[in-house]
Amino acid sequence: MVAPRHTGASFDGSNSSLKTAGTRKLTAAAAPPSAGYSCEYGSMKYFALCGFGGVLSCGLTHTLVVPLDLVKCRIQVDAQKYKSIFTGLKVTVAEEGVRALARGWAPTLIGYSIQGLGKFGFYEVFKNFYNGLLTEEQQYLYRTYVYLAGSASAEFFADIGLAPFEATKVRIQTKPGFVGTMREGMPLIVKDGGYGELFKGLPPLWARQIPYTMMKFACFERTVEALYMYVVPKPRDQCSKGEQLTVTFAAGYIAGVFCAIVSHPADTMVSKLNQQKGSGIGAIYKQIGFMGLWKGLGARIIMIGTLTALQWFIYDTVKVVLRLPRPPPPQMPESLKKRLEAKQA
């Protein structure tokens, strides 16, 4: 399998371990990790630790914004009552108390931790796999397609783990009279509609999360590349760890805004499906119309922008703390440069 598409210096400024990346081969028995790294890029340990980073990244951040998520879901299912973020917060606290803002925290923490394991861990696996099918020049030329394919493949599996917990969370947050805890809510859903009821929202969840994740990873990767090329006044290997993580956060926030927009209609549909037992996509669309699909977009842009930035920041920080290889942004291979120069000559 071909190693990562990246070339250039490593995170700490030493380019010895990654200078041949993009040309060397990764075998099943990976070579011993280079000095300064805890594992070899593309090894099972590397993928496992990336998955752990995803658990922390998604589980913690989604739980942190549960109050905003609760209001966003309530705007989607009852826009007349909750109207806006601030109105939704005010109404919720007035009717149910401050503790109500934490409703759904348990399925959020568990569900999105499982999703994060698949989202980030499998992304690294699939990205490495798809790059292994390409030559070094193709890895550079088609890198955006690799980001898109890798993230879509990862999210497909990640959402299967998330679906039961998302269904439980939405009912806890939006269905009047429903129980307030996951340990009561999930068995109740199964009792009323069978196990299939927990996965009823999976197709629209895929419709929401797969475009979201494709945008999240592809936009982030290309934004990081652009920031180092046009904004940051020095190469990444000359930046401190703090400066690199600042670039990570900025690129994550930019990616998050686009993520929120492309995935919002499906997110609204997921909320409505999980709120209304036995309802279908067609019936809900007739009920709310096209404009109804965009209710709560403002809240979601704030939530997802912040969320995505924090997720990338945490994920990159985990890589730094655990001393994982972090190849720099891709650079054009010398062979491709020479061919392009020859054509222009």
N, C-alpha and C positions, 0 to 999 in steps of 0.2 A: 504494500500500500504506500502511495506517495505521501511524504511528510507534508506539513502545513505549507500553504502557499506563500507565507510571509518570508521576507528576507530582511536582513539588517541587524541592528544591535538588540540585545536583550533588555529586559526591564531595568536591570541595575547598571547598564552601561557597558557591560562586558559582552562582546559579540561572539565569543568563542563557541558557545554552545548552540547558537542559532544561525551562525553565518552561512551554513550550508543548507538551511531549511528551504524546502521547495525543490531540492535536487536529491537529497538522500532518501533511502527507502526505510519505511517502518516495517519491521518484521514482527511475527507473533511474539517472539522472545525479544522484547525491546532492550536496547543497549542500556547499560547502567546510567542513571541520571548524572548529568554534568554537575560539576562543582557548583554549589549555591542553590541547586534545585532539589526538591524532595522527590521528584519522579521524572520520568521521561515523557515528553509530549506524545500523546496517542496511546499510552499504556492504560491498562485497566485501572490502575491506581489513580491516574490522571482523570479519567472519566468519572470515577467514583467520587473523587474530591470535588470535581465540578458540580456533580449532582448534589453534594452536601451544600455547596455554595448556593445552589438554586433553592434548596429547602429553606435556608436562612433568608435568602433574598426575597422570595415570594411570600413565605409564611409570615414573616415579621411585618413586612410592609403592608400587606393586605389587612392584617389584624389592626395595625396602627390607624388605618383610615376607615374602620368599621362605621363610625358615626356618619361620615360623609357618604359611604356606600349605602347605608340605611336610608338616608334622606333621598339619595339619587333613585333608589328602587321605588320609594314611595311616590316620588314625583312621576315616575314612569307608569305606575298603576293607578294613581289618583291625582292627576295634575290640578284638578279644581281645588282640592283641599290643601295640597302642600306647595303648589305654585313655584317656589324658588328655594334655593339652599337655605337662606336665612329664615324664610317663612316655615320651611319644613322643620328646621331645628327648633324653632320657637314653638310650633304646634306640638311636636313630639314631646318636648320637655314639659309643656303645660299640661298635656293630657296624661302622660305616663311617667313623668319624672326623669331626672338626669340619667338614671341607670338604664333607661330604655335605649339610650344611644349606643349601648354596648350589645344590644340584642344581635345574636348571630355570630358572636366572636369565636365560639368553639368550632363550628363547621367551617368558618373562614380560615382559622389557623390550621386545622388539620387538612382541609381540602386543598388549600393553596400551597401548603408545604409539599403535599404529594404532587401537585401540578408543577411546582418549581423543580422538583427532582427530575421530572420528565422533560420539562421545558429546557432547562439549561444543560442537564446531563446528556440527554439524547441529542440536543443540538450539536454539542461537541462531537458526539459519536457520528452523527449523520454528516456533519460538515467534513470531518476527516475522511469518511467513507466516499463521499461524492468527489472530494478532491483527489482521492486515490484513483479515480477513473479517468483523470485528466492529466495532460502533460503540464509541465511547469508554465509554459506560455498560456495554455488554456485556463489554468488556475487563476492567472491574473486577469485575462480578458473576460472570463465568465464568472468572476468572483461574486457579483451580485446575484446571479442565478443560483450559485451554490448557497449563499446566505438564505435565499428564499426557499429553496428546496429543503435545506437542512432544517430550517425553523418550522416549516409546514409539517414535515415528517415527524418531528419531535412533538409538536403540539397535538397531533392526532392522537397519540398515545397518552399524553399528559392529561387530556380532557376526559378520558375514560375514568381516570382516577378521581378527577375533580367533580364529575357530574352528580353523584349522590349527595355530596356535601353542599354543592351549590343549590340543589333542589330544596334541601332542608333549610339552608340559610335564608333563601328568599321567602319561604313560607313563614319562618319565624319573624322576619322583618316586616312583611307586608300583609299577611292574612289575619284579619281581626279575629280574636278569640283563639288563635292557635297557641300551642304551648310555647314556652320561652326558652327551652333548652334542647340541645341536640339529642341527648340521651332519651328524652321523651318524644321528640319530634320525628326522628328517623323511623323508629318502630311504628309510630302512628301512621306515617305515610305508607309504609309497607302493608300494614293491616288494612288500610282503606283501599289501596289500589294495586297491591302486589309490588314486587321488586322492580317491575317495569316502570312504575311511577317515578322511581328514583332516577331513571335514565330517560324519561320522556323529553327532557330538555337537552339531551345530548346533540341531536342534529343542529338546532339553533346555537348551541354552545360551540360546536365546531365552526358554524358560520360566523360566530363572533370572534372566537379566539384564534382561529387559524389565520385569517387576514390580519388580525391584531398582532400576532406574533411574527408573521412575515414582515410586517412593517417595522415592528419593534427591533428585530435583529438586523434586517437589511439597512434600515435607515440609520440605526446606531452605528453599524460598522462603517458605512460610507460617510457619516457625519464626523466620526472620529478621524477618518482619513482626511477629510476636507479641513477640519480644524487644525490639524498638524501641518497641512500643506499651505493654508492661506491665512491662518489666524495666529497660531502659536509661533513666536519669533525664533524658535530653535528646534532642532530635531528632538524626537521623543527621548532618545537615549541620553540627552543632555538635560532633560527635565527632572526635577525631584519627584519623589513618590507622591507628594502632596499635589504638585502641579499636574501630574498625570491623572490623578483621581479627580481633580477639578474638571479636566477635559472630559473624563468619563461621565461626571454628573451633568455637565452642560449638554453633551451629546444625548444622554439618556432623556433629558427633559424635552429636547427638540423632537426626538423620536416618539415620546409619549403623547405629544399633542396630535401628531398624525395618526397614531394608534387609536386614540379616542374617537376621532372622526370616522375612520373607515369601519370601525367595529360597532358603532353605537346603535344603528338600527337593529342588528341582531341581539345586542344586549337588552334593548327594550323588549324584544320578542321573548327572550329567555325569562325576563321578569314577569311578563304577562302570562306565559305558559305555566310557570311554576306557581303563580298566584291562583289561577283559575283551573280547578280540577276538571279534566275531561275536555278541555278546550283544544282547538287545533290552530295551526298557523293561519290558515285562510280565514277562519272565523274571527280571529283576533285582528287581522289586518282590515277586514270589513268594519270592525268596530272602531278602531282608532285612526285608520287612514294613514296616508303617507306622512303627513306632518306629525302625527302622533308618534311615529317611530323616532322622532328627534327630541322628544321631551326629555329633559334632564341632561342635555348635551353639555351645557355650561358647567354643571357640577362634575360631570364625568371628565371634561378636559382638565379641570383643576386637579381632580383626584388622580387620573391616569398619568398626567404630566409629572406630578410629584412622585407618584408611585414608581413609574418607570425609571426616573432619575435615581431614586433611592435604591431600586433593585440593582441597577447596573453598578452603582457606587458600592453597595454591599458585596455584590458578586466579585467585583474587581479587588476589593479589599481582602476578601477571603483568599483570593488567589495570591495576593501579596503576602499575607500572614502565613499561609501554608506553603509558601515558596514554590508555587506552580509556575511552569514556563508561560510567559506572556509575550508571544511574538509581536513585534511592532506592526504598524499598518503596512500593507503590501506595497512593494516597489516593483516597477517594471523590470522583468528579467533582462539581462544584458543581451541575450540572443535576440529578443524582440526589439530592443533599442537599435541594435545594429541593422536588423532587417528594415525597420522604419526609416532609419537614416539612409540606407542604401536606396530605398524607393524615392526619397526626397532629393537625392543627389542628382 
